Amino acid sequence: MLRIQARHIQVSTPELANEVMTQWQQGASFDQLAQTYSECPTARQGGSLGEFGPGHMAPELEPVFIEGDIGSVYGPVATAHGYHLVEVTGRKDYP
């Protein structure tokens, strides 16, 4: 059974998502960016989504959760909730 650990930053426009991504690429802390910009309640926890299995998050994010390199930030990914920058922080496959 696959379990995923990830965090995200959710914003309302692609322009803001791109601006936040640029700040991350220039060395800004993902935690701090999430706390400053994310419109999701997870912002208080640095954008942490905790641990979850496939099918528990927006389907547009599934490819990143399942195939994304751990530690890399992907996005912006558009969903019904806004635009997301996503980092997979861990992945475990339990028998």
LUMTORLO-737124 format. One record per residue (C-alpha): residue in three letters; x, y, z. Coordinates in nm, 2 decimals, padded with zeros to 4 digits. Example, Ala and Ser with C-alpha at 12.3 -4.5 7.8 and 13.67 -1.06 7.14 Angstrom:
<lodos>
<lodo><aa>ALA</aa><px>01.23</px><py>-00.45</py><pz>00.78</pz></lodo>
<lodo><aa>SER</aa><px>01.37</px><py>-00.11</py><pz>00.71</pz></lodo>
</lodos>
This chain:
<lodos>
<lodo><aa>MET</aa><px>00.00</px><py>00.00</py><pz>00.00</pz></lodo>
<lodo><aa>LEU</aa><px>00.15</px><py>00.33</py><pz>-00.11</pz></lodo>
<lodo><aa>ARG</aa><px>00.17</px><py>00.61</py><pz>00.14</pz></lodo>
<lodo><aa>ILE</aa><px>00.28</px><py>00.96</py><pz>00.04</pz></lodo>
<lodo><aa>GLN</aa><px>00.40</px><py>01.26</py><pz>00.24</pz></lodo>
<lodo><aa>ALA</aa><px>00.38</px><py>01.59</py><pz>00.07</pz></lodo>
<lodo><aa>ARG</aa><px>00.33</px><py>01.96</py><pz>00.12</pz></lodo>
<lodo><aa>HIS</aa><px>00.19</px><py>02.23</py><pz>-00.11</pz></lodo>
<lodo><aa>ILE</aa><px>00.13</px><py>02.60</py><pz>-00.16</pz></lodo>
<lodo><aa>GLN</aa><px>-00.22</px><py>02.69</py><pz>-00.29</pz></lodo>
<lodo><aa>VAL</aa><px>-00.28</px><py>03.03</py><pz>-00.45</pz></lodo>
<lodo><aa>SER</aa><px>-00.56</px><py>03.18</py><pz>-00.66</pz></lodo>
<lodo><aa>THR</aa><px>-00.37</px><py>03.29</py><pz>-00.97</pz></lodo>
<lodo><aa>PRO</aa><px>-00.11</px><py>03.13</py><pz>-01.20</pz></lodo>
<lodo><aa>GLU</aa><px>00.09</px><py>03.46</py><pz>-01.18</pz></lodo>
<lodo><aa>LEU</aa><px>00.12</px><py>03.44</py><pz>-00.81</pz></lodo>
<lodo><aa>ALA</aa><px>00.21</px><py>03.07</py><pz>-00.83</pz></lodo>
<lodo><aa>ASN</aa><px>00.49</px><py>03.15</py><pz>-01.07</pz></lodo>
<lodo><aa>GLU</aa><px>00.61</px><py>03.43</py><pz>-00.85</pz></lodo>
<lodo><aa>VAL</aa><px>00.62</px><py>03.20</py><pz>-00.55</pz></lodo>
<lodo><aa>MET</aa><px>00.80</px><py>02.93</py><pz>-00.75</pz></lodo>
<lodo><aa>THR</aa><px>01.06</px><py>03.19</py><pz>-00.86</pz></lodo>
<lodo><aa>GLN</aa><px>01.12</px><py>03.28</py><pz>-00.49</pz></lodo>
<lodo><aa>TRP</aa><px>01.16</px><py>02.91</py><pz>-00.40</pz></lodo>
<lodo><aa>GLN</aa><px>01.41</px><py>02.86</py><pz>-00.69</pz></lodo>
<lodo><aa>GLN</aa><px>01.61</px><py>03.16</py><pz>-00.56</pz></lodo>
<lodo><aa>GLY</aa><px>01.64</px><py>02.99</py><pz>-00.22</pz></lodo>
<lodo><aa>ALA</aa><px>01.34</px><py>03.09</py><pz>-00.02</pz></lodo>
<lodo><aa>SER</aa><px>01.22</px><py>02.84</py><pz>00.24</pz></lodo>
<lodo><aa>PHE</aa><px>00.91</px><py>02.63</py><pz>00.12</pz></lodo>
<lodo><aa>ASP</aa><px>00.78</px><py>02.65</py><pz>00.48</pz></lodo>
<lodo><aa>GLN</aa><px>00.80</px><py>03.03</py><pz>00.49</pz></lodo>
<lodo><aa>LEU</aa><px>00.65</px><py>03.07</py><pz>00.14</pz></lodo>
<lodo><aa>ALA</aa><px>00.36</px><py>02.84</py><pz>00.24</pz></lodo>
<lodo><aa>GLN</aa><px>00.30</px><py>03.04</py><pz>00.56</pz></lodo>
<lodo><aa>THR</aa><px>00.31</px><py>03.37</py><pz>00.36</pz></lodo>
<lodo><aa>TYR</aa><px>00.13</px><py>03.29</py><pz>00.04</pz></lodo>
<lodo><aa>SER</aa><px>-00.08</px><py>02.98</py><pz>00.07</pz></lodo>
<lodo><aa>GLU</aa><px>-00.46</px><py>03.02</py><pz>00.09</pz></lodo>
<lodo><aa>CYS</aa><px>-00.50</px><py>02.67</py><pz>00.23</pz></lodo>
<lodo><aa>PRO</aa><px>-00.54</px><py>02.61</py><pz>00.61</pz></lodo>
<lodo><aa>THR</aa><px>-00.23</px><py>02.39</py><pz>00.58</pz></lodo>
<lodo><aa>ALA</aa><px>-00.02</px><py>02.71</py><pz>00.54</pz></lodo>
<lodo><aa>ARG</aa><px>00.02</px><py>02.72</py><pz>00.92</pz></lodo>
<lodo><aa>GLN</aa><px>00.20</px><py>02.38</py><pz>00.90</pz></lodo>
<lodo><aa>GLY</aa><px>00.43</px><py>02.49</py><pz>00.62</pz></lodo>
<lodo><aa>GLY</aa><px>00.18</px><py>02.35</py><pz>00.37</pz></lodo>
<lodo><aa>SER</aa><px>00.21</px><py>01.99</py><pz>00.50</pz></lodo>
<lodo><aa>LEU</aa><px>-00.06</px><py>01.75</py><pz>00.37</pz></lodo>
<lodo><aa>GLY</aa><px>00.06</px><py>01.48</py><pz>00.61</pz></lodo>
<lodo><aa>GLU</aa><px>00.06</px><py>01.12</py><pz>00.50</pz></lodo>
<lodo><aa>PHE</aa><px>-00.21</px><py>00.99</py><pz>00.26</pz></lodo>
<lodo><aa>GLY</aa><px>-00.27</px><py>00.73</py><pz>-00.01</pz></lodo>
<lodo><aa>PRO</aa><px>-00.35</px><py>00.76</py><pz>-00.38</pz></lodo>
<lodo><aa>GLY</aa><px>-00.70</px><py>00.89</py><pz>-00.45</pz></lodo>
<lodo><aa>HIS</aa><px>-00.72</px><py>01.12</py><pz>-00.15</pz></lodo>
<lodo><aa>MET</aa><px>-00.62</px><py>01.45</py><pz>-00.31</pz></lodo>
<lodo><aa>ALA</aa><px>-00.72</px><py>01.64</py><pz>-00.63</pz></lodo>
<lodo><aa>PRO</aa><px>-00.67</px><py>01.41</py><pz>-00.93</pz></lodo>
<lodo><aa>GLU</aa><px>-00.46</px><py>01.67</py><pz>-01.11</pz></lodo>
<lodo><aa>LEU</aa><px>-00.20</px><py>01.63</py><pz>-00.84</pz></lodo>
<lodo><aa>GLU</aa><px>-00.18</px><py>01.25</py><pz>-00.85</pz></lodo>
<lodo><aa>PRO</aa><px>00.10</px><py>01.23</py><pz>-01.11</pz></lodo>
<lodo><aa>VAL</aa><px>00.32</px><py>01.45</py><pz>-00.90</pz></lodo>
<lodo><aa>PHE</aa><px>00.25</px><py>01.25</py><pz>-00.58</pz></lodo>
<lodo><aa>ILE</aa><px>00.31</px><py>00.92</py><pz>-00.74</pz></lodo>
<lodo><aa>GLU</aa><px>00.59</px><py>00.99</py><pz>-00.99</pz></lodo>
<lodo><aa>GLY</aa><px>00.75</px><py>01.32</py><pz>-00.87</pz></lodo>
<lodo><aa>ASP</aa><px>01.11</px><py>01.31</py><pz>-00.74</pz></lodo>
<lodo><aa>ILE</aa><px>01.13</px><py>01.35</py><pz>-00.36</pz></lodo>
<lodo><aa>GLY</aa><px>01.25</px><py>01.69</py><pz>-00.27</pz></lodo>
<lodo><aa>SER</aa><px>01.16</px><py>01.86</py><pz>-00.60</pz></lodo>
<lodo><aa>VAL</aa><px>00.89</px><py>02.12</py><pz>-00.63</pz></lodo>
<lodo><aa>TYR</aa><px>00.64</px><py>02.10</py><pz>-00.92</pz></lodo>
<lodo><aa>GLY</aa><px>00.39</px><py>02.34</py><pz>-01.05</pz></lodo>
<lodo><aa>PRO</aa><px>00.20</px><py>02.54</py><pz>-01.08</pz></lodo>
<lodo><aa>VAL</aa><px>-00.07</px><py>02.26</py><pz>-01.11</pz></lodo>
<lodo><aa>ALA</aa><px>-00.42</px><py>02.39</py><pz>-01.17</pz></lodo>
<lodo><aa>THR</aa><px>-00.71</px><py>02.23</py><pz>-00.98</pz></lodo>
<lodo><aa>ALA</aa><px>-01.07</px><py>02.34</py><pz>-00.89</pz></lodo>
<lodo><aa>HIS</aa><px>-00.92</px><py>02.49</py><pz>-00.57</pz></lodo>
<lodo><aa>GLY</aa><px>-00.65</px><py>02.71</py><pz>-00.73</pz></lodo>
<lodo><aa>TYR</aa><px>-00.29</px><py>02.67</py><pz>-00.84</pz></lodo>
<lodo><aa>HIS</aa><px>-00.05</px><py>02.46</py><pz>-00.65</pz></lodo>
<lodo><aa>LEU</aa><px>00.32</px><py>02.42</py><pz>-00.60</pz></lodo>
<lodo><aa>VAL</aa><px>00.38</px><py>02.07</py><pz>-00.47</pz></lodo>
<lodo><aa>GLU</aa><px>00.67</px><py>01.89</py><pz>-00.31</pz></lodo>
<lodo><aa>VAL</aa><px>00.67</px><py>01.52</py><pz>-00.23</pz></lodo>
<lodo><aa>THR</aa><px>00.87</px><py>01.49</py><pz>00.09</pz></lodo>
<lodo><aa>GLY</aa><px>00.84</px><py>01.11</py><pz>00.12</pz></lodo>
<lodo><aa>ARG</aa><px>00.69</px><py>00.79</py><pz>-00.02</pz></lodo>
<lodo><aa>LYS</aa><px>00.66</px><py>00.45</py><pz>00.13</pz></lodo>
<lodo><aa>ASP</aa><px>00.52</px><py>00.13</py><pz>-00.02</pz></lodo>
<lodo><aa>TYR</aa><px>00.40</px><py>-00.10</py><pz>00.25</pz></lodo>
<lodo><aa>PRO</aa><px>00.33</px><py>-00.47</py><pz>00.17</pz></lodo>
</lodos>
